[in-house]
């Protein structure tokens, strides 16, 4: 069985279609969620990532893989047999399972957090910030992405060193509250461990309202996809409070792009995804000039179409060079990236 045949079978069988034979899936943005069929599951632990063709169980399995791994686990067979069955269409009959009682994203978006929740998140940000300053490898990664010391300090970037649960116990915080927010997973492990943590902090006095974690190459402990979000809190528009009073705003998808633009002097917001939500549009309608810096991929083009429909002639599009995907790529690959980006803004159409 040669590599070309394996890749042909893989390309012909999208992971979401194969997994959907074994478990009911519900679309959530670019992902699919479902109850993991490999252990007793009452919450949606199984996440399918169609773009990468991968799956991951964030519950008891704490494991994942590609479409062949899924079939091997579901059917109890070897890798060669999984390839043969997929290629020949000889999988077990679909399992007619009813839709599970999955908690929807709208339920989270409408959730009202208590003062205790906000205090817990703010405490976590302080712990992560101190851990970042004490970790040379994590600081080196932030620097390699073009982030300077002022940005680390002003945005309270952090590193999840795996000590949050111990610190919370020392301070008297309950595991239940941390688990309710998503800071601790179902197995009692720190959700963001091994990741660079980008918080969103609003208000005076400042309090954290959300966290995003990004994997750091070469740092052990992280699991799952490149970015992890916070399951127990409504996802905000990053930068919404910071851009108040500005005459223009720059829209990006990811937190690293967002941080870089602020560092270069541009009032930016991050959608934390490739969709512009209704509440985002309502907030951004108040800006005379709206710049979109889309990713150079299909999702970025879709986001451009949505923004064009929402903002019309007020929209300007800033395109990074074709050989790059986003602002983060620009910061890593270009000489004097802030100067290059300024030129791109001038050329925005």
Buried (B, 14 or more C-beta within 10 A) or exposed (E): EEEEEBEEBBEEBBBBEBBBBBBBBBEBEBBBBBBBBBEEBEBBBBBBBBEEBBBBBBBBBBBBBBBBBBBBBBBEBEEEBBBBBBBEEEBEEEEEEEEBEBEEBEEBEEEEBEEEBBBBBBBBBBBBBBBBBEBEEBBEBBEEBBBEEEBBEBBBBBBBBBBBBEBBEEEEBEEEBBBBBBBBBBEEEBBBBBBBBBBBBBEEEEBBBBBBBBBBEEBEBBBBBEBBBBBBBBBBBBBBBBBEEBEBBBBBBBBBBBBBBBBBEBBBBBBBBBBBBEEBBEBBEEBEBBBBBBBBEEBBEBBBEBBEEBBEEBBBBBBBEEEBBBBBBBBEEBEEBBEBBBEBBEEBE
